[in-house]
Amino acid sequence: MRRDFLKLCSLTGLGFACPGGLSSVLRAAPSETAPYEGPYYVVFNASGGWDTTYLMDPKGIGEINRLYKEGDILTKGQHKFAPTEKHKQGGMSNEAFFNEFGNEILTLNGLDYSVNNHAPGARYMATGKLDSLAYPTFAALVAACKGPTCPLSFLTFGNYSNTGNIVAMSRVPYVPSLQKIAIADGVSGQLNSPYHDDFALDRIEKALADQNASRANQIRLPRQERAENMLYAAQVNSKAMQRITPFIPTTIPPQRMAAQSEIALASFKAGVCVSANFSIGQFDSHANNDTDQMKLIPEFLEGIAYFLHRAEELKIREKMVVIIQSEMGRTPTYNTGNGKDHWSIGSIMFLGQGIKGNRVIGATDEKQFHVPLNPQSLATDPEKGVRVRPEHIHEALRQFAGIEEHSHSKKFPLGVKAEELLLGLWG
């Protein structure tokens, strides 16, 4: 059973680790990991570079967009957004999205990505650090700080997902895979077809605990210690994983983010997961920008709405912290193929527990260039403001999550000056 369980883990990319070493696992999880009860952190990535002027930063002048004019721009509370109901190809329009969620959303426009290449841009947005390959994503960092012994502490479905070696990365691409992992002692993940009776499992777990305890103080090579650490963590967490089974749906919609949502939400509800990194791609619209963006942005928004609706049904909606982002924007001009190329200025949105919504901070000018921001007042200040970059966002996220003083955060400093901290960003 244990061999089959670990085999399933490797097939799905699932890993277990405890940064404190084997002895810390023995202290922290002698029998079964206690459920993690939130907050739950979710990052939605529009991979490839979204056109923010067709979403939360509309420009109806200078032919920056061809599907609407300045007078067509819509508002909901403090939010301005492009009209897409007549142009979308399925999915959810901006009108519907902001009408339902606008009062919860915090938008920051004029974010300076500083680069316009995919790999460094995705890394920068995910970690807040442009010039290092060692930094963990925010989702991995918060998982390591808040729930390092959770079996699926950090789930990722794509995009940049580095962990900084402080937490295991878990990949569960399909709902049936989650079922098999959750019921590791069941034939093909079936609870009513166990390999062992309960008394046998108890004897096995007692023997494994005694065996691992006897080796806790032995000197071993780091690679061997890590392998044994992962093995034991998988063993002691197998019962915790069974808590997922009541929340695994029998059917899911065909949308790309529906499966990601169901896997993450079942794991959140079961208390075995802290954070999840969602992603859908193909936003890199170098040709036929309008057609592509009007297909992808509505699909993306529909996926976010689906996640939030399902979280509401599972009664964990109020525990969610949601980040909505991309690694770059699109140029304010069209190329000869009716597409838009890479642009190093964009936007980011947030909603969830502890975030004051119906707010828009920052701006771009009429040519879609960044406008500096006063970090104390959060008002635009072209003369004395700062260029808000991903490290400013990540420093604020660390403070918001209460992990800025954690040893893991200290290990990966972002170097934001005290006078540049975004005060009151979350309201």
Rosetta blueprint (number, residue, H / E / L):
1 M L
2 R H
3 R H
4 D H
5 F H
6 L H
7 K H
8 L H
9 C H
10 S H
11 L H
12 T H
13 G L
14 L L
15 G L
16 F L
17 A L
18 C L
19 P L
20 G L
21 G L
22 L H
23 S H
24 S H
25 V H
26 L H
27 R H
28 A H
29 A L
30 P L
31 S L
32 E L
33 T L
34 A L
35 P L
36 Y L
37 E L
38 G L
39 P L
40 Y E
41 Y E
42 V E
43 V E
44 F E
45 N E
46 A E
47 S L
48 G L
49 G L
50 W L
51 D L
52 T H
53 T H
54 Y H
55 L L
56 M L
57 D L
58 P L
59 K L
60 G L
61 I L
62 G L
63 E L
64 I L
65 N L
66 R L
67 L L
68 Y L
69 K L
70 E H
71 G H
72 D H
73 I L
74 L E
75 T E
76 K E
77 G L
78 Q L
79 H E
80 K E
81 F E
82 A L
83 P L
84 T L
85 E L
86 K L
87 H L
88 K L
89 Q L
90 G L
91 G L
92 M L
93 S L
94 N H
95 E H
96 A H
97 F H
98 F H
99 N H
100 E H
101 F H
102 G H
103 N H
104 E H
105 I L
106 L E
107 T E
108 L E
109 N E
110 G E
111 L E
112 D E
113 Y L
114 S L
115 V L
116 N L
117 N L
118 H H
119 A H
120 P H
121 G H
122 A H
123 R H
124 Y H
125 M H
126 A H
127 T H
128 G L
129 K L
130 L L
131 D L
132 S L
133 L L
134 A L
135 Y L
136 P L
137 T L
138 F H
139 A H
140 A H
141 L H
142 V H
143 A H
144 A H
145 C H
146 K H
147 G L
148 P L
149 T L
150 C L
151 P L
152 L L
153 S L
154 F E
155 L E
156 T E
157 F L
158 G L
159 N L
160 Y L
161 S L
162 N L
163 T L
164 G L
165 N L
166 I L
167 V L
168 A L
169 M E
170 S E
171 R L
172 V L
173 P L
174 Y L
175 V H
176 P H
177 S H
178 L H
179 Q H
180 K H
181 I H
182 A H
183 I L
184 A L
185 D L
186 G E
187 V H
188 S H
189 G H
190 Q L
191 L L
192 N L
193 S L
194 P E
195 Y L
196 H L
197 D L
198 D H
199 F H
200 A H
201 L H
202 D H
203 R H
204 I H
205 E H
206 K H
207 A H
208 L H
209 A H
210 D H
211 Q H
212 N H
213 A H
214 S H
215 R H
216 A L
217 N L
218 Q L
219 I L
220 R L
221 L L
222 P H
223 R H
224 Q H
225 E H
226 R H
227 A H
228 E H
229 N H
230 M H
231 L H
232 Y H
233 A H
234 A H
235 Q H
236 V H
237 N H
238 S H
239 K H
240 A H
241 M H
242 Q H
243 R H
244 I H
245 T H
246 P H
247 F H
248 I L
249 P L
250 T L
251 T L
252 I L
253 P L
254 P L
255 Q L
256 R H
257 M H
258 A H
259 A H
260 Q H
261 S H
262 E H
263 I H
264 A H
265 L H
266 A H
267 S H
268 F H
269 K H
270 A L
271 G L
272 V L
273 C L
274 V L
275 S E
276 A E
277 N E
278 F E
279 S E
280 I E
281 G L
282 Q L
283 F L
284 D L
285 S L
286 H L
287 A E
288 N L
289 N H
290 D H
291 T H
292 D H
293 Q H
294 M H
295 K H
296 L H
297 I H
298 P H
299 E H
300 F H
301 L H
302 E H
303 G H
304 I H
305 A H
306 Y H
307 F H
308 L H
309 H H
310 R H
311 A H
312 E H
313 E H
314 L L
315 K L
316 I L
317 R H
318 E H
319 K H
320 M E
321 V E
322 V E
323 I E
324 I E
325 Q E
326 S L
327 E L
328 M L
329 G E
330 R E
331 T L
332 P L
333 T L
334 Y L
335 N L
336 T L
337 G L
338 N E
339 G L
340 K L
341 D L
342 H E
343 W E
344 S L
345 I E
346 G E
347 S E
348 I E
349 M E
350 F E
351 L E
352 G E
353 Q L
354 G L
355 I L
356 K L
357 G L
358 N L
359 R E
360 V E
361 I E
362 G L
363 A E
364 T E
365 D L
366 E L
367 K L
368 Q L
369 F L
370 H E
371 V E
372 P L
373 L E
374 N L
375 P L
376 Q L
377 S L
378 L L
379 A L
380 T E
381 D L
382 P L
383 E L
384 K L
385 G L
386 V E
387 R L
388 V L
389 R L
390 P H
391 E H
392 H H
393 I H
394 H H
395 E H
396 A H
397 L H
398 R H
399 Q H
400 F H
401 A H
402 G L
403 I L
404 E L
405 E L
406 H L
407 S H
408 H H
409 S H
410 K H
411 K H
412 F L
413 P L
414 L L
415 G L
416 V L
417 K L
418 A H
419 E H
420 E H
421 L L
422 L L
423 L L
424 G L
425 L L
426 W L
427 G L
